[in-house]
Amino acid sequence: MPGNSRNQGRAEEQGGVEPLLTARELAAILRVDIDWVYDHSAALGAFRLGAGPRARLRFDLAVTRAALTSLATPSPAHALKSRTTRARAKPSTAGTILRVRPR
């Protein structure tokens, strides 16, 4: 049938346009649990189909790969901040007596 959406989807695949993936399909490709995909859907560039809390999610694999790459490589400012935070040792409070004021 010419108007069938499945046929249109196949035609787009043949034309070089990648189809949108479901959360289950993306989880299988990334080899992660489907709950992880839902928990990180915003960071993965999910598209919401419809409105409401139970709207279906779809993912463009190219967008998701770009998002994962940017998440995996921290920005220089973030790396510097993390390094300086770890370099400082907090003073130990072991053996210190704290004074208590009477009320």
Secondary structure, 3 states (H helix, E strand, C coil): CCCCHHHHHHHHHHCCCCCCECHHHHHHHHCCCHHHHHHCCCCCCCEEECCCCCCEEEECHHHHHHHHHHHHCCCHHHHHHHHHHHHCCCCCCCCCCCCCCCC
